[in-house]
Amino acid sequence: MIDLTRYLAPGAGVWWGQASAEPQPLVHALLDQIGRLGPRRAFCGLSWDERLTRELPEALRLVSYGGLGELRVLSRAGRLDVLPCHYSALPRMFAEGHLPRDVGFVQVSPPDADGTCSLGIGVDYAADAVAHTPVLIAEINQRMPATVGTPRIPLRRFAAVVETDRPLRQAPERPPDSTDQAIARNVAQLVEDGNTLQMGVGPLPSAVLDGLVGHRDLGFHSGMISDGILRLVDKGVLTGARKEIDRGVIVTGAALGSTELYERLAGLPVEFRPASYTHAPATLAQLRSLVSVNSAIEVDLTGQVGAEVRRGVLIGAVGGQVDFSRAAALTGTRSIIALRARSGDRSTIRPALQAGVVTTSRSDVDVVVTEYGAAHLRGCGLAERARRLIAIAAPEHQEALERAALEKS
């Protein structure tokens, strides 16, 4: 096991890559040695590491941009310090030292003939953080594919390395159900041939991608890609032929999917770029055909979106939702928020946001979609917005929503 006391000076802050690119052996070494290292502040994004959440030592203070994956366990326990920032702000946060950046843990591909390694499927914020991190420690994983789009890292840049040959973590995903598919059909009707798509990962985005098989020349520019793009590439739908920039190329910061996706990346027209490119306003403003599709926990009758808190627990993030929604609404084609009409026996369309936390403002939302239809909000006043949103709410909740709307008017 690597001795981290040699590389972490007293009080030095740490960050590491997220999701399938999380350098688990290095994170576990930190957990094992924190007693000798002393109190630390560490940053990570989406994590699926159950040990991190089950065994987080008191001496390790964890900060993230959201309660994603297993981190929601820490959020429930009040042990996660969440920075409510746009994903596009993370590069600046590292540059200005607002995030811990003394030591960085990365998972990289084996070195090439020139002795350089790729950040593989986890470029996102890691590539931006590397530039401001004096000490880098790498897990060189024989299974990590070398990807293109971002400069590689010379071996000499790493203070230490550990070598592994372990499968990349596959994204946990349940198959889309009938509700997801109904929402996806409604979203697909809002997408036109030649549009450039942005969406996240999970059952609903997967269903949306599957619902676009009849489209032509779609592009893709997003913070993450999943297995859904494989099906559209194979069917000749995702060509990027009409993209205003990066024509013919799928642009992403990370891949979260199956082993098949990771193994096929070398044969796909995919470029992995840092968050300072994928989420930058200057980049997104050039994508005039951009259609953003983002999820929500709740939407109020004016169109405000809550995507972070459910029943008092932070389980989501601001993330890239506002970056893409605002760009799609202002300089692109259409900003779509898609959600189920019900959460248990409650309506997700509400008179006011139950959590009281606005993730995306009503001015950045063009269309809200549920399994019951699409509410077009662009150009509508508050009364008309409420009427249209009530029309796509779960039928058993519509009467109560109408009463609430009348009381507010």
C-alpha positions as CSV (number, residue, x, y, z in Angstrom):
1,M,0.0,0.0,0.0
2,I,1.2,3.5,-0.8
3,D,2.4,5.5,2.2
4,L,0.5,8.8,1.9
5,T,2.4,10.5,4.8
6,R,5.2,11.0,2.3
7,Y,3.1,13.2,0.0
8,L,0.5,14.9,2.2
9,A,2.0,17.7,4.2
10,P,0.2,18.7,7.4
11,G,-3.1,20.2,6.6
12,A,-2.9,19.6,2.9
13,G,-6.2,19.3,1.1
14,V,-7.1,16.5,-1.3
15,W,-9.3,16.0,-4.3
16,W,-10.0,13.0,-6.5
17,G,-11.8,12.0,-9.7
18,Q,-15.5,10.9,-9.7
19,A,-17.8,8.0,-10.7
20,S,-16.2,5.3,-12.8
21,A,-12.9,7.3,-12.7
22,E,-12.7,7.4,-9.0
23,P,-9.2,6.1,-7.9
24,Q,-10.6,3.8,-5.3
25,P,-7.3,2.3,-4.1
26,L,-6.0,5.7,-3.3
27,V,-9.2,6.8,-1.6
28,H,-9.1,3.7,0.5
29,A,-5.5,4.4,1.4
30,L,-6.5,7.8,2.6
31,L,-9.3,6.2,4.8
32,D,-6.8,3.7,6.2
33,Q,-4.1,6.3,7.0
34,I,-6.2,9.3,8.1
35,G,-5.3,8.6,11.7
36,R,-1.7,9.2,11.0
37,L,-2.3,12.0,8.5
38,G,-4.5,14.2,10.8
39,P,-7.6,16.2,9.9
40,R,-8.1,16.8,6.2
41,R,-10.5,18.5,3.9
42,A,-11.2,16.6,0.7
43,F,-13.3,17.2,-2.5
44,C,-15.0,14.6,-4.7
45,G,-17.9,14.6,-7.1
46,L,-20.3,11.6,-7.7
47,S,-19.2,8.6,-5.7
48,W,-20.4,5.0,-5.7
49,D,-17.9,3.9,-3.1
50,E,-19.9,2.5,-0.1
51,R,-16.8,2.3,2.0
52,L,-16.4,6.0,1.8
53,T,-19.8,6.6,3.2
54,R,-19.9,3.8,5.7
55,E,-16.5,4.5,7.2
56,L,-15.9,8.2,6.8
57,P,-13.5,9.1,9.6
58,E,-14.3,12.2,11.8
59,A,-10.9,13.6,10.7
60,L,-11.9,13.7,7.1
61,R,-14.2,16.6,6.1
62,L,-15.8,15.8,2.7
63,V,-16.9,18.6,0.4
64,S,-18.8,18.1,-2.9
65,Y,-20.9,19.9,-5.5
66,G,-23.9,17.7,-4.6
67,G,-25.3,14.7,-2.7
68,L,-24.8,12.3,-5.6
69,G,-24.6,8.6,-5.5
70,E,-23.5,7.3,-2.2
71,L,-22.8,10.8,-1.0
72,R,-26.5,11.2,-0.3
73,V,-25.9,8.9,2.7
74,L,-23.5,11.5,4.1
75,S,-25.9,14.2,3.3
76,R,-28.6,12.6,5.4
77,A,-26.2,12.2,8.2
78,G,-25.1,15.9,8.0
79,R,-21.6,14.9,7.2
80,L,-21.3,16.4,3.7
81,D,-20.4,20.0,3.0
82,V,-22.1,20.9,-0.3
83,L,-21.1,23.9,-2.4
84,P,-24.2,25.0,-4.3
85,C,-22.3,26.1,-7.5
86,H,-22.8,25.7,-11.2
87,Y,-20.6,22.9,-12.7
88,S,-19.0,25.6,-14.9
89,A,-17.7,27.3,-11.8
90,L,-15.6,24.3,-10.6
91,P,-12.6,25.2,-12.7
92,R,-12.5,28.7,-11.2
93,M,-13.1,27.2,-7.7
94,F,-9.9,25.2,-8.1
95,A,-8.0,28.1,-9.6
96,E,-8.9,30.4,-6.8
97,G,-8.2,27.8,-4.0
98,H,-11.8,27.6,-2.8
99,L,-11.6,23.8,-3.2
100,P,-8.8,21.6,-1.7
101,R,-6.1,21.3,-4.3
102,D,-2.7,20.5,-2.6
103,V,-2.9,16.9,-3.6
104,G,-4.9,15.2,-6.4
105,F,-5.7,11.5,-6.8
106,V,-6.4,10.5,-10.4
107,Q,-7.1,7.2,-12.2
108,V,-5.4,7.2,-15.6
109,S,-4.6,4.9,-18.6
110,P,-1.3,3.1,-19.0
111,P,1.4,5.3,-20.4
112,D,1.9,5.4,-24.2
113,A,5.2,5.2,-26.0
114,D,5.9,8.8,-25.1
115,G,5.4,8.1,-21.4
116,T,2.1,10.0,-21.1
117,C,-1.2,9.0,-19.6
118,S,-4.9,9.8,-20.3
119,L,-7.5,10.8,-17.8
120,G,-9.7,8.3,-19.7
121,I,-13.4,8.4,-18.9
122,G,-13.0,11.0,-16.1
123,V,-11.8,14.3,-17.7
124,D,-14.5,16.6,-16.4
125,Y,-13.3,18.7,-13.4
126,A,-10.2,16.6,-13.0
127,A,-8.4,18.1,-16.1
128,D,-9.0,21.6,-14.8
129,A,-7.9,20.8,-11.2
130,V,-4.7,19.2,-12.4
131,A,-3.4,22.5,-13.6
132,H,-3.6,23.9,-10.0
133,T,-2.4,20.8,-8.1
134,P,1.3,20.6,-7.1
135,V,1.2,17.0,-6.1
136,L,-0.5,14.3,-8.2
137,I,-0.8,10.6,-7.3
138,A,-2.1,8.2,-9.9
139,E,-3.7,4.9,-10.1
140,I,-2.6,3.5,-13.4
141,N,-5.4,1.1,-14.3
142,Q,-4.7,-1.3,-17.2
143,R,-8.5,-1.2,-18.0
144,M,-8.7,2.5,-18.3
145,P,-9.1,3.5,-22.0
146,A,-7.0,6.3,-23.4
147,T,-9.3,8.9,-24.7
148,V,-8.8,11.9,-26.9
149,G,-9.7,15.6,-26.7
150,T,-7.6,16.6,-23.7
151,P,-3.8,16.8,-23.3
152,R,-2.2,13.7,-21.7
153,I,-0.3,13.8,-18.5
154,P,3.5,12.9,-18.5
155,L,4.5,10.2,-16.0
156,R,7.0,12.5,-14.5
157,R,4.1,14.7,-13.3
158,F,3.1,12.1,-10.8
159,A,4.7,12.1,-7.4
160,A,3.7,8.4,-7.0
161,V,1.7,5.8,-8.8
162,V,0.0,2.5,-7.9
163,E,-0.7,0.0,-10.7
164,T,-4.0,-1.9,-10.9
165,D,-5.8,-4.1,-13.4
166,R,-9.4,-3.8,-12.2
167,P,-12.7,-3.4,-14.1
168,L,-14.0,0.1,-14.3
169,R,-17.1,0.6,-12.2
170,Q,-20.3,0.3,-14.2
171,A,-23.0,2.8,-13.6
172,P,-25.9,1.4,-11.5
173,E,-29.0,1.8,-13.7
174,R,-32.5,0.4,-13.6
175,P,-34.2,-0.1,-16.9
176,P,-36.7,2.6,-17.9
177,D,-40.3,1.8,-16.9
178,S,-43.5,2.7,-18.6
179,T,-43.6,6.1,-17.0
180,D,-40.1,6.9,-18.2
181,Q,-41.1,5.8,-21.7
182,A,-44.2,7.9,-21.7
183,I,-42.2,11.0,-20.7
184,A,-39.5,10.1,-23.3
185,R,-42.2,10.0,-26.1
186,N,-43.3,13.5,-25.1
187,V,-39.7,14.8,-25.1
188,A,-38.9,13.2,-28.5
189,Q,-41.7,15.2,-30.1
190,L,-39.8,18.4,-29.0
191,V,-36.5,17.4,-30.7
192,E,-36.0,18.2,-34.4
193,D,-33.6,16.6,-36.8
194,G,-30.2,18.3,-36.6
195,N,-30.5,19.4,-33.0
196,T,-27.6,19.0,-30.6
197,L,-28.6,17.3,-27.4
198,Q,-27.6,17.6,-23.8
199,M,-28.9,15.3,-21.1
200,G,-27.7,13.4,-18.0
201,V,-27.6,9.7,-17.2
202,G,-30.2,7.4,-15.7
203,P,-33.4,5.6,-16.7
204,L,-35.2,8.7,-18.0
205,P,-32.4,10.0,-20.2
206,S,-31.9,6.4,-21.4
207,A,-35.5,6.2,-22.4
208,V,-35.3,9.6,-24.1
209,L,-32.3,8.5,-26.2
210,D,-34.1,5.3,-27.2
211,G,-37.1,7.4,-28.2
212,L,-35.0,9.3,-30.8
213,V,-34.2,6.4,-33.1
214,G,-36.4,7.9,-35.8
215,H,-34.5,11.2,-35.9
216,R,-31.6,12.2,-38.1
217,D,-28.3,14.0,-37.8
218,L,-28.5,14.6,-34.1
219,G,-25.5,16.0,-32.2
220,F,-24.4,15.5,-28.6
221,H,-22.6,17.8,-26.3
222,S,-23.0,17.1,-22.6
223,G,-21.1,16.6,-19.3
224,M,-21.7,12.9,-19.4
225,I,-22.5,10.1,-21.8
226,S,-24.1,6.7,-21.1
227,D,-24.9,3.6,-23.1
228,G,-27.8,5.3,-24.8
229,I,-25.4,7.0,-27.2
230,L,-24.2,3.6,-28.5
231,R,-27.6,2.7,-29.7
232,L,-28.0,6.0,-31.6
233,V,-24.5,5.8,-33.1
234,D,-25.2,2.3,-34.3
235,K,-28.4,3.3,-35.9
236,G,-26.8,6.2,-37.7
237,V,-28.8,8.8,-35.7
238,L,-26.0,10.5,-33.8
239,T,-23.9,11.9,-36.5
240,G,-23.3,15.5,-35.4
241,A,-23.3,16.5,-39.0
242,R,-25.1,19.8,-38.3
243,K,-23.3,20.9,-35.2
244,E,-22.1,24.5,-35.3
245,I,-18.9,23.5,-33.5
246,D,-17.1,20.1,-33.1
247,R,-19.0,18.9,-36.1
248,G,-19.2,15.1,-36.3
249,V,-17.9,14.7,-32.7
250,I,-19.7,13.7,-29.5
251,V,-18.3,16.0,-26.8
252,T,-18.4,15.0,-23.1
253,G,-16.5,15.2,-19.9
254,A,-17.1,11.7,-18.6
255,A,-18.5,8.3,-19.4
256,L,-20.9,6.6,-17.0
257,G,-22.1,3.3,-18.3
258,S,-21.3,-0.3,-18.9
259,T,-18.1,-2.1,-19.8
260,E,-19.3,-2.3,-23.4
261,L,-19.4,1.5,-23.5
262,Y,-15.9,1.8,-22.1
263,E,-14.5,-0.8,-24.4
264,R,-16.0,0.8,-27.5
265,L,-14.9,4.3,-26.9
266,A,-11.8,4.0,-29.1
267,G,-14.0,3.3,-32.1
268,L,-16.5,6.1,-31.4
269,P,-16.3,9.8,-32.5
270,V,-16.1,10.9,-28.9
271,E,-13.8,13.6,-27.4
272,F,-13.4,14.1,-23.7
273,R,-13.0,17.7,-22.7
274,P,-12.6,19.5,-19.4
275,A,-15.5,21.3,-17.7
276,S,-13.9,24.6,-18.6
277,Y,-14.9,23.7,-22.2
278,T,-18.0,21.5,-22.0
279,H,-19.9,23.8,-19.7
280,A,-18.4,27.2,-20.6
281,P,-20.9,29.9,-21.6
282,A,-18.7,30.9,-24.6
283,T,-18.8,27.3,-25.8
284,L,-22.5,26.7,-25.4
285,A,-23.4,30.0,-27.0
286,Q,-22.1,28.7,-30.3
287,L,-24.5,25.7,-30.2
288,R,-27.5,27.4,-31.7
289,S,-29.2,24.0,-32.1
290,L,-28.8,23.1,-28.5
291,V,-31.7,21.3,-26.8
292,S,-31.1,20.6,-23.1
293,V,-33.1,17.9,-21.3
294,N,-32.7,17.9,-17.6
295,S,-34.5,16.2,-14.7
296,A,-36.2,17.6,-11.6
297,I,-37.6,16.6,-8.2
298,E,-40.3,19.3,-8.3
299,V,-41.6,22.2,-10.3
300,D,-43.8,25.0,-9.0
301,L,-46.7,26.7,-10.9
302,T,-44.5,29.5,-12.2
303,G,-41.9,27.1,-13.7
304,Q,-39.3,27.2,-11.0
305,V,-37.3,24.0,-10.7
306,G,-36.1,22.1,-7.7
307,A,-33.5,19.4,-8.4
308,E,-31.5,19.2,-5.2
309,V,-33.6,18.4,-2.1
310,R,-36.2,15.7,-1.4
311,R,-37.9,15.6,2.0
312,G,-35.2,17.7,3.5
313,V,-32.3,15.7,2.3
314,L,-29.9,17.0,-0.4
315,I,-29.8,14.2,-3.0
316,G,-29.0,16.1,-6.1
317,A,-26.9,19.1,-7.3
318,V,-27.0,22.3,-9.2
319,G,-24.5,20.6,-11.4
320,G,-24.6,21.5,-15.1
321,Q,-28.4,21.9,-15.2
322,V,-28.4,25.7,-15.2
323,D,-25.3,26.0,-17.5
324,F,-27.1,24.0,-20.2
325,S,-30.7,25.2,-19.5
326,R,-29.8,28.8,-19.7
327,A,-27.7,28.4,-22.8
328,A,-30.5,26.4,-24.5
329,A,-33.1,29.0,-23.5
330,L,-31.1,32.1,-24.5
331,T,-28.9,31.2,-27.4
332,G,-29.9,27.6,-28.3
333,T,-33.2,26.0,-29.4
334,R,-35.1,24.8,-26.3
335,S,-34.7,24.1,-22.6
336,I,-36.7,21.1,-21.4
337,I,-37.3,20.0,-17.8
338,A,-38.6,16.4,-17.6
339,L,-40.0,14.8,-14.5
340,R,-42.6,12.2,-13.3
341,A,-45.9,13.8,-12.3
342,R,-45.9,11.9,-9.0
343,S,-43.4,11.1,-6.2
344,G,-45.2,8.4,-4.2
345,D,-48.7,9.8,-3.7
346,R,-47.6,13.4,-4.0
347,S,-47.7,15.7,-7.0
348,T,-44.3,16.9,-8.2
349,I,-45.9,20.0,-9.7
350,R,-46.7,22.1,-6.7
351,P,-48.0,25.6,-5.8
352,A,-44.6,26.3,-4.3
353,L,-41.4,24.4,-4.1
354,Q,-41.6,22.2,-1.1
355,A,-37.9,22.3,-0.4
356,G,-37.7,26.0,-0.9
357,V,-34.6,25.6,-3.0
358,V,-34.6,26.9,-6.6
359,T,-32.1,25.1,-8.8
360,T,-33.2,26.5,-12.2
361,S,-35.1,29.7,-12.5
362,R,-38.4,30.0,-14.3
363,S,-36.8,32.3,-16.9
364,D,-34.5,29.4,-18.0
365,V,-37.2,26.9,-18.7
366,D,-39.0,26.7,-22.0
367,V,-40.9,23.4,-21.6
368,V,-41.8,21.2,-18.7
369,V,-42.7,17.5,-19.6
370,T,-44.4,14.8,-17.6
371,E,-46.0,11.5,-18.7
372,Y,-49.2,13.5,-19.2
373,G,-47.8,16.0,-21.8
374,A,-45.7,19.1,-22.4
375,A,-46.3,22.5,-20.9
376,H,-44.8,25.2,-23.2
377,L,-43.9,28.1,-21.0
378,R,-41.8,30.4,-23.2
379,G,-43.7,33.6,-23.7
380,C,-46.4,32.8,-21.2
381,G,-47.4,35.0,-18.2
382,L,-47.7,33.6,-14.7
383,A,-51.4,32.7,-14.9
384,E,-51.0,30.9,-18.2
385,R,-47.9,29.1,-17.0
386,A,-49.9,27.8,-14.0
387,R,-52.8,26.7,-16.3
388,R,-50.4,24.8,-18.6
389,L,-48.5,23.1,-15.8
390,I,-51.7,22.0,-14.0
391,A,-52.8,20.3,-17.3
392,I,-49.7,18.0,-17.2
393,A,-49.9,17.2,-13.5
394,A,-51.2,13.9,-12.2
395,P,-55.0,14.0,-12.7
396,E,-55.9,13.3,-9.1
397,H,-53.9,16.5,-8.0
398,Q,-55.2,18.9,-10.6
399,E,-58.2,20.1,-8.7
400,A,-56.1,21.0,-5.6
401,L,-53.5,22.8,-7.8
402,E,-56.3,24.8,-9.5
403,R,-57.6,25.9,-6.0
404,A,-54.1,26.9,-5.0
405,A,-53.6,28.9,-8.2
406,L,-56.9,30.7,-7.6
407,E,-55.9,31.6,-4.0
408,K,-52.6,33.1,-5.3
409,S,-54.2,35.1,-8.1
